[in-house]
Amino acid sequence: MHTGRGVVVIGAGVSGLTTAICLAEAGYQVSVVAEEADLNTTSCAAGAIWGPYLSQDERVLPWSDETRQILLGLAADLGATGVRSVHGLEAARVPTTPPAWAAPLPGYRTATPGELPAGFSNGWWYSAPLVDMPVYLRYLRGRLDATGTAVEQRTVDAFSEAATPDKVVVNCTGAGAGKLTGDASIMPTRGQLAVVENPGVDEFFCEHDESRLPIYYLPHGGQLVLGGSIEPGRWDRAPDADVARQIVAQCATIEPRVAGAKVLDHRVGIRPNRPKVRLEHERIGALDVIHNYGHGGAGVTVSWGCALAVTRIVAALGDR
Ligand SMILES: Cc1cc2nc3c(=O)[nH]c(=O)nc-3n(C[C@H](O)[C@H](O)[C@H](O)COP(=O)(O)OP(=O)(O)OC[C@H]3O[C@@H](n4cnc5c(N)ncnc54)[C@H](O)[C@@H]3O)c2cc1C
């Protein structure tokens, strides 16, 4: 146990829980405060396949790779963690150079023309971690609970009410960070998915596109998660029946077995989109605040890398 400063983490999505775990397992006295608990967060709605995003930011690929290694380790206990490694195809409708992060992945190869769905011009196969978020968030919460860390459910309206200056505050509030920090660059971006009974699909498919309704399907054993929507500026979290119908219909154009699959659930989350992830220390009045938000559509992908980076910043702050 560190004798130095305690840490208050605001947020209990994948960023908050992972960060709290890294700090608590490093010996810090940690507590978590969150408006909504793990299973009601945006994180629980994610698909969630590992795939770096905004990778022109030089921090993103190291964070992503660190996370991938840790997720692959957790995949050894799929039943407890909900993490597996899956093989699948990413494909583009217009000729596209595969992202640099793809080639080093296991199972990487260029798709042959015969392997591409109609209307797609090129594609590439690879294996990546795929995370069943409801199972994974329960696993993270259990791992955090095992450190003796308390999770309190309440809304924080100002950093000064979250902690006294002897503690460090870590801000993992996702799309809620705009309100708490006044950061106008954060753009809440609604995403909806449909979960169907898996009709026998064991490889993922992802359309390489950032359109409003990119097509993807992700096999989680008996369930197939179908995506998805990207709706900037929309905050409502009730499933939209029209969007759901379009998602199923679009996925069925690539994988016809999806058309007759029983719909089990709909998931909606608000992505914390931002031109860049905000991971930095800020002095606010007498408080040391470390921001860890703005992960957009890839918060799971960078979660462990970001959490470990926050832990290093807390260590560097020392006892001051
Ligand atoms: C449909 C969809 C599909 C996605 N697919 C993927 C994918 O395949 N791969 C991937 O890597 N990512 C994916 N994402 C993105 C990923 O879900 C997010 O980047 C990630 O969940 C962000 O996690 P977070 O913990 O930062 O935020 P959140 O999960 O939103 O958690 C924020 C936490 O902060 C709390 N909070 C907010 N404001 C306050 C306040 N004022 N006081 C107290 N608590 C507060 C909230 O209650 C919550 O506990 C997807 C997202 C969506 C919506």
The ligand as an SDF file (V2000), in Angstrom:
LIG
                    3D

 53 58  0  0  0  0  0  0  0  0999 V2000
  -22.3740    1.2710  -30.4700 C   0  0  0  0  0  0  0  0  0  0  0  0
  -20.9580    1.3960  -30.0030 C   0  0  0  0  0  0  0  0  0  0  0  0
  -19.9990    0.5100  -30.4640 C   0  0  0  0  0  0  0  0  0  0  0  0
  -18.6820    0.6250  -30.0320 C   0  0  0  0  0  0  0  0  0  0  0  0
  -17.7730   -0.3000  -30.4770 N   0  0  0  0  0  0  0  0  0  0  0  0
  -16.4970   -0.2230  -30.0220 C   0  0  0  0  0  0  0  0  0  0  0  0
  -15.5370   -1.1930  -30.4420 C   0  0  0  0  0  0  0  0  0  0  0  0
  -15.8490   -2.1060  -31.2290 O   0  0  0  0  0  0  0  0  0  0  0  0
  -14.2630   -1.0990  -29.9480 N   0  0  0  0  0  0  0  0  0  0  0  0
  -13.8930   -0.1020  -29.0760 C   0  0  0  0  0  0  0  0  0  0  0  0
  -12.7270   -0.0750  -28.6690 O   0  0  0  0  0  0  0  0  0  0  0  0
  -14.7820    0.8220  -28.6770 N   0  0  0  0  0  0  0  0  0  0  0  0
  -16.0620    0.8040  -29.1380 C   0  0  0  0  0  0  0  0  0  0  0  0
  -16.9620    1.7590  -28.7670 N   0  0  0  0  0  0  0  0  0  0  0  0
  -16.4750    2.9190  -28.0050 C   0  0  0  0  0  0  0  0  0  0  0  0
  -16.4190    2.6610  -26.5260 C   0  0  0  0  0  0  0  0  0  0  0  0
  -17.6340    2.1230  -26.0840 O   0  0  0  0  0  0  0  0  0  0  0  0
  -16.1250    3.9690  -25.7880 C   0  0  0  0  0  0  0  0  0  0  0  0
  -14.9790    4.6030  -26.3080 O   0  0  0  0  0  0  0  0  0  0  0  0
  -15.8720    3.6680  -24.3160 C   0  0  0  0  0  0  0  0  0  0  0  0
  -16.9500    2.9230  -23.7970 O   0  0  0  0  0  0  0  0  0  0  0  0
  -15.6740    4.9260  -23.5010 C   0  0  0  0  0  0  0  0  0  0  0  0
  -15.5260    4.4780  -22.1730 O   0  0  0  0  0  0  0  0  0  0  0  0
  -15.4880    5.4810  -20.9800 P   0  0  0  0  0  0  0  0  0  0  0  0
  -15.3170    4.6580  -19.7550 O   0  0  0  0  0  0  0  0  0  0  0  0
  -14.5000    6.5560  -21.2670 O   0  0  0  0  0  0  0  0  0  0  0  0
  -16.9380    6.1790  -20.9950 O   0  0  0  0  0  0  0  0  0  0  0  0
  -18.3470    5.6180  -20.5020 P   0  0  0  0  0  0  0  0  0  0  0  0
  -18.5050    4.1880  -20.7410 O   0  0  0  0  0  0  0  0  0  0  0  0
  -19.3600    6.5510  -21.0820 O   0  0  0  0  0  0  0  0  0  0  0  0
  -18.2920    5.8430  -18.9310 O   0  0  0  0  0  0  0  0  0  0  0  0
  -18.3300    7.1390  -18.3780 C   0  0  0  0  0  0  0  0  0  0  0  0
  -18.5510    7.0340  -16.8830 C   0  0  0  0  0  0  0  0  0  0  0  0
  -18.4990    8.3300  -16.3110 O   0  0  0  0  0  0  0  0  0  0  0  0
  -19.6760    8.5630  -15.5480 C   0  0  0  0  0  0  0  0  0  0  0  0
  -19.9310   10.0000  -15.5150 N   0  0  0  0  0  0  0  0  0  0  0  0
  -20.0750   10.8560  -16.5530 C   0  0  0  0  0  0  0  0  0  0  0  0
  -20.2560   12.1060  -16.1050 N   0  0  0  0  0  0  0  0  0  0  0  0
  -20.2230   12.0310  -14.7440 C   0  0  0  0  0  0  0  0  0  0  0  0
  -20.3540   12.9910  -13.6890 C   0  0  0  0  0  0  0  0  0  0  0  0
  -20.5290   14.2760  -13.9300 N   0  0  0  0  0  0  0  0  0  0  0  0
  -20.2870   12.5490  -12.3970 N   0  0  0  0  0  0  0  0  0  0  0  0
  -20.0790   11.2380  -12.1150 C   0  0  0  0  0  0  0  0  0  0  0  0
  -19.9520   10.2910  -13.0770 N   0  0  0  0  0  0  0  0  0  0  0  0
  -20.0220   10.6920  -14.3650 C   0  0  0  0  0  0  0  0  0  0  0  0
  -20.7190    7.7390  -16.2630 C   0  0  0  0  0  0  0  0  0  0  0  0
  -21.8630    7.5350  -15.4320 O   0  0  0  0  0  0  0  0  0  0  0  0
  -19.9220    6.4720  -16.5150 C   0  0  0  0  0  0  0  0  0  0  0  0
  -19.8370    5.6960  -15.3300 O   0  0  0  0  0  0  0  0  0  0  0  0
  -18.3030    1.6660  -29.1590 C   0  0  0  0  0  0  0  0  0  0  0  0
  -19.2680    2.5470  -28.6830 C   0  0  0  0  0  0  0  0  0  0  0  0
  -20.5870    2.4170  -29.0950 C   0  0  0  0  0  0  0  0  0  0  0  0
  -21.6110    3.3770  -28.5610 C   0  0  0  0  0  0  0  0  0  0  0  0
  1  2  1  0
  2  3  1  0
  2 52  2  0
  3  4  2  0
  4  5  1  0
  4 50  1  0
  5  6  2  0
  6  7  1  0
  6 13  1  0
  7  8  2  0
  7  9  1  0
  9 10  1  0
 10 11  2  0
 10 12  1  0
 12 13  2  0
 13 14  1  0
 14 15  1  0
 14 50  1  0
 15 16  1  0
 16 17  1  0
 16 18  1  0
 18 19  1  0
 18 20  1  0
 20 21  1  0
 20 22  1  0
 22 23  1  0
 23 24  1  0
 24 25  2  0
 24 26  1  0
 24 27  1  0
 27 28  1  0
 28 29  2  0
 28 30  1  0
 28 31  1  0
 31 32  1  0
 32 33  1  0
 33 34  1  0
 33 48  1  0
 34 35  1  0
 35 36  1  0
 35 46  1  0
 36 37  1  0
 36 45  1  0
 37 38  2  0
 38 39  1  0
 39 40  1  0
 39 45  2  0
 40 41  1  0
 40 42  2  0
 42 43  1  0
 43 44  2  0
 44 45  1  0
 46 47  1  0
 46 48  1  0
 48 49  1  0
 50 51  2  0
 51 52  1  0
 52 53  1  0
M  END
$$$$
